[in-house]
Amino acid sequence: MSAPAETPAVLQPQAVPSLPLASRYQLTVAAPARVTTGQVVTSGCPLGSAGAVVHAPVCGTVSSVDALPGQRLELTITTDPAATAACTDTLGLCDPAHRLPALVPARLTGTQLTQRLHEAGIVGLGGGAFPSADKLQHALQAGSCAAVVANAVSCEPGIDADAAVLADGIPLVLAALEGLAAVCGVRPVVALGAALEPCHEILTAAIDAAPVDLQLLRIPAAPAAGAETVLLEQLYGWRGYDGRRPSDDGYLTYNLTTLLAMGAALLDGEPLVQRPITLPSGNRWVRIGHPLAELGVDGPLRSGGELSGRAVERSGAIDKGTLAIHPLPTARAAQPCISCAQCQPACPVGLDPEALHRSVLRVEGAPTGNLELLAPELDHCIECGYCNPACPSDIDLLADLRLGRSLRHRDRAATAAAERAQLRFEAHEARAQAQAEDAERRRRERLEQRTRRSSRWQQR
């Protein structure tokens, strides 16, 4: 495999155009949906939920509602271009009837901000798509927020949509940080990576004029410097353990695109219906649900950057976690591992990808699929993909590590479910025992009462 650039290319603020409307849009929600086949919807109409509320990105007609595995539904909306254009104004793309009331960031409570993030459909737009309301709630439940970080550190080559945010959305980003500062009671940090260094003066001027006290920190160029765990370890010495998320310990990290969406939801009441993505032709604002086949990218497709991207079907659509779409490079046939250890120094978090890879192979080869053979260090893998180009045998180490992490996650979920079932069983047994003891007590009391009555009768 050819080695990619060590760090992403330097980005300049640039105005980003919107991709033309597609003929239809495909969105996935958990069953049941809030709409039915044949229903006419306008942009911003709530369609259902997928961790956070999912909204119609255009005006049109719900042409189909198809069942998917896992109690999910795929909704297809046939676009009405004229009605969609009529809904677009200076505040955004949504029908004013579906916009939420504007909020004042400095006066927000935790409940208000959490509810707004959920209702506006805000999720992590850095690729993870974790519901932002849940992330905030985890941090608040930790007792106190340890830090709020605006992540302006590009993570890998092939993804540079942050330039769209810096050109179009700095006021909205600052509004989101003002709301988070009011709720969390901490001074937000803006972490600026080397790739965005040309934007330093713009950000400095905006921060100086912002109504909230912010700290701007420069982050040196390094592989995967923008990965959440890598950034938090550098800033605060935090490292994940036992499957814990940063928000579980009060650390909140949001990338610029997520903060822009949060700011639009607060100031304009605009639900999340579009996001910037990187295409071979450049950065574009794209509505959620845009079919991949209508992006103008030929051949097999890769979603994501050069390192951590993965193959996707052309029949799919842009979702909230899509960062970039590029042609999928032709993969060379993998050769057996030669134990050269070249992948070890490539790992930015100090793991041994070869050992993790072998642990996944052991599980795949075990007759019973014993998950105890999986290395626990898989929990610390950040799925950055830097191990793949380092491998001279062209092994897709990242795919194996992702599989291992998924298996461990499912194993922990199954263990937690079993523990909850055991607790429910023990609680049921305790209730049954208490009920039996109570029934026996009442039986004895009745027997004693009959005995006393009988004794008094005999005395008469």
N, C-alpha and C positions, 0 to 999 in steps of 0.2 A: 504494500500500500504506500502511496506517496504521502509524505508528511505534510500536514496543513500548516498554515501560518501559526506561529506561536500565539499571537494575539489577533483580535479582529482588526480590520482596517480602520484608520482614523475616520471619524464621522464628522460631517459638517451639517449644521442645521439647514434643512431644505424643505421647501413647501412640497407637500405630498398630495398628488391627485387622487381622486376616488376612482375605483374601477367601475366601468359601466354596469348597469343593472343586468342581472341574469334573468333568464326566462322563468326560472323557478328557484325556490330555496328549500333546503332540506334541514330540518332541525330535529333533535332527539330530546325527548322528555320522559320522565318516569310516568307510568300509568297511575291514575287516569289523566288524560289531557283535559284542558279547560275548553277546548274547541272540538267541533265535529266536522266530518266531511261535508263539503258544500257551504260551510260558513264563510261569510265575507269578513275579513279582518283588516284593520288599518295598522300602520307601522307603530310599534310599541305596545300592541295588544298582548297581554299575558297569555301564553299558550300552555303553560304547565311549569313543571319544576325539574331541575337536574342538579340538585344541591343548592342552587339559587334559581330564582324565577327566570324562565326563558321567554323572550318577547319576539313578536313578529318583526322581522327586519324590514319588511316592505308592506305595502297595501296589496291586497289580492284575495284570492279564494283558496281555502284549504281543499286541495284536490284529492288528497288521500291521507289516511291515518293507518299505518301498517305496524303490526306487532313485531317486536324484536325480542331476542332472548333477554332474560333478566328483568322481566316486568317493565320493559321500555317500549316506547312508541316512536316511530319516525313519521314526522309530519312533513308534507310537501305543500308549499304555497305557490300557486301560479301567480306571477307578478302582474299587477295592474300598473303600468308605467305612469299613466296620467295621474292616477290617484296618489301614487307614491311621490311624484314631483310636487303635487299640491300640498302634501304634508310637510315638506322640507322648508325650514325657515332658518333664520339666523341663530336660533337656539339649538337646532339639531335636526335629526331625521324623523323624529317621532310625531305622531298625531298629538296635538296639544291636549286632547281628551285623555291620553294615556300618560302624560307627564305627571310626575309627582310634585307636591308642593315644595317650593324652594326652602332650604334651611340655612340658618346662619352658622357657619362652621365654629365660630368661637363660643357659641352657646350650646353646643351639642352635649347630650348625655350619652353614656355608653349604650343604653337601650335604644335611643333614637338612631345613633350611628349604625348599630348592628342591624336594626330593622330596615333602615334605608339601603344598606348594602345588599341585604337579601332581596328586598322588593325590586331594586334596580337591576338585579341579576349580576352583580359584580363578583367575579372570580379572579384568581391569579392569572394575569395575562402574560406571565413569563414562561408559560409552557405547562405548568402544573395544573392549572384550572381548579385549584382548591378554593372552595367558597370563602370569600373574604370576610363574610359575617361570622362564619365558624372560626376562622383564624383569630379575629378580634376577640371573640367570646372566650376562646381558649386562654388568650393572654390575660384578659380581665379576671377570669376565674383562677388564674395562678396567684392572685392576691394583689399584685402590682405589676405594671408594665416595666420591664427592664430597659427597653430601648425601642425606638421607632426609627427605621432606616429606609431612606429612599435610595434604592439601588440603581445608580446610574453607571454601572460597570458592565460593559458588554462582555458576554461570556464565551462566545465562540465565533469563528468565521462563518459567513453566510447568513448572519442575522444582524441587521442594522436598522431596524424600524424605530429605534429610539430617536433617530434623527427627525422622524415625523412628530414626535412629542415635543422635542425641543423647538421645532419650528411653529407648531400650532397650539401647544397646550400648557406652557409654563404657568400661566395664571390659575388654571384648573389644578395643576399639580400642587401649587402652593396652597390652594383652598383645601385640598384633601389633607395636606400636612397640618394645616391650622386646626382642622377638625380632630385629627388624631392627637395633636398636642393637647387640645382641650379635654379630650376624653381620658387620655393616658397619663397626663401630668408629667410628661418628660419633654426634653428639648430634642426635636427630631434632628437626625443627622442625614445629610445628603452626601452619599459616597460617590465620588466622581472618578471614573476609570480613565486610563490613559487614552483609550480610543475616543473618548469624548472631551479630551483636553482642549480642543479648539473652542468648545462651548463654555470654557471656564469664565470668561468675562461676561457672557450673557447671563449665566447662572448667578454669578456674584452680584451683578447689578439687580437681578430679580430678587435675590435673597435679601439684599440690603434694603429693598423697598417693601419687602413682605411684611404683613401685619403680625407675623409670628416669628419668634426667635429661632433661627436655624443655624446649624453648624455645617460648614462645607469642608469635607475631607478628601484629599487626593489619594487614590489607591494606586500603587505601583503596578505596572504591567506584569502579569504572571498568568500561566495557564489556569483557566477556570476561575479567575479572580472574582467573577461576578456570581458564581454559584453561592447560594444562600449560606450553606454551612461554612464554606471557605471564607466568605466575607465576614461572617459573625465570629469565626475563630480569630481572624486577623484583628477585628475591632475590639472584641470583648473576651477572647479566649474561650468562647463557648464551643463545645463539641457535642454532637448528638450521641446518645447512649440508650440502649434498651428500646430502640424504636421511638424515642421521644422526638417530638417536633420542636422547633425553636419557640413556637407560640405557647407550648406547654410550660416553658420556663419564662414567659413574659417578653420574648423577643419578637418584634413585628418587623418584617422586611417586605417592602412592596417595590416592584419595578416601576419605571416611569409611566408605562402604558396603563398599568392598574391604577396608579394615582390619578392619571388624567381622567379615567372612567369614573373614579370615585368623586373627583371634583365636579364633573358634569352632572352626576347624580345629586350632589348637594346643592349646587348653585342654580342649575337649570332643571332639575328633576328629570333628567334624560336617562331612560333605561339603556342598558348596554346592548346595542344592536349592530355595532361595527367595531373593527379593530384594524390597526396597521399591520401589514405583513410584508415580508421581503420576497419579491419575485425576481426571476432572471432579468426582467425589464426595469427593476427598481422597486422602491417602496410604494405601496398603494394602500389607501383606506378601502377595506372590503367589508361588506355586510356579512354578519354571521349567517351561515347556511348556504353561502355561494357555492355552487357545484364546482368541484375540482376540474371537471371536464371543460368548464367554461372560463378557465383562468388564462387560456392562451399558452399553456405549457404543454409541449408534446411529449409523447412516450410515457414510460413508467415514471412514477413520481416519488419524491422524497419529501416528507414533512419534517422541517427542522433544519438545523445547521449542518455543516460539513462533518461534524464529529458525532453528535448525539442524534442526528436525524434518523428516521426509519421509513421504510417503504410503506406507501399507502395506496389503496385502490382508487382508480380514477372515478369510480362510482360514488365516492365519498363527497364530503362537503367541508368547507371551512368551519371550524368550531372555535369556541372562545380560547382554546389553548393553542391554536395554530400560530406559529411564529413566522414560518417561511415555507414556501413550496418551490422546489427546484427539480430538474430532471434527476432521476435516480442513476448514479454511475453504475457501470457494469462491474459486478464483483468478481474478483479472481477466485479460483478454486482454493479452498483452504488446505493447507498441508498439516501433518502432525506437529504438535508442539515439540520443540527441540530443547526446552528448558533453558533458553538463553538468558532469561531474566531481563530482557530489554524493556519489558512493559512496566517493571517496578519503578524505575526513576521517572517514567512518564506520568505516573499517578500523582495528581496534585494534593491528595490527602494521605499519601504515604502507605497505601495498601499494596498487597501483592496480588495483582490480577491473575497471575498464573495459578497461584494456590486457590484462589476463589473459583477460577474456571475449573480446576480439577475437582473441587468439592461438588460442583454442580454435575459434572460428569459421573461422579460416584453415585449421586442420587438417581440420575437417569438410568444407571446400570444396575441399581439395587433391585432385587426381586420384589420387595415390598415398598419401594420408594421411600426409604427411611429418611425423613427430613432432618434427623439428628446429624446426618453426615454433612449437612450444609454448614459452611463456615459462618460463625456469627458476625464476622467482620463485613459480611455482605450488607449489613444494616448501615455501614458507614460509606458505602459507595454512593457517589453523587451522580452517577450515570452521565459523566461529562464526555466519555468516548475517547479520551486522550490515549488510552491503552491500545486502541485498534491500529492507528497508523504506526505505532511502535513495533508491532508484531511482524517479524520477517516471514512468518508462515501464513500470513493473511487470515488468521483465525478471527472470527467475529466475536471477540471477547465480550464486547458490550452486550450482545444479544444473550450470551450465557449468564452474565451477571444480572441482567434484567430478569431473566427467568428465575434465577436463584432468589433474588429479592422478592419476586412475586410469590414464590413458594413459601418463603419464610413469613411473608405478610399473611398469606392464607392460613399458615399453620398457627400463627399467633392469634388470628381471628377465630380459628376453630377452637384453640385452647381457651380463649376468653369466653367463647360461647359455651364450652363444656363447663367452665368454672361457674358461669352464671346459672346454667342448668343445675349444677350440683348445689349451689346456694338456694335455688328455688326448691329443690327436692328436700334439702335439710330444713328449710323454713316450713314446707308442707308437713314434714314428719314432726317437727316441733309443734305445729298447730294441732295436728292429729293427736299427739301425745297429751297436749294440754287439754284438748276437748275430752279425751278419754279419762284423764284424771279428774276433770270437772264433773263428768257424768258419774264417775265412781263416788266422788264426794257427795253429790246430790243423792245418789242411791243410798249411801250410808246414812245420810241425814234423814231420809224418809224412813229407813228401817228403824233408826233410833226413835223417831217420832211414833211409829206404830208400836214399838216396844214399850214406850212410856205410856201411851194410851191404854195398851193392854194391861199394863201393871196397875194403872189407876182403876180400871174396870174390875179387876180381880179384888182389889182392896175394898171396893164397895160391896 
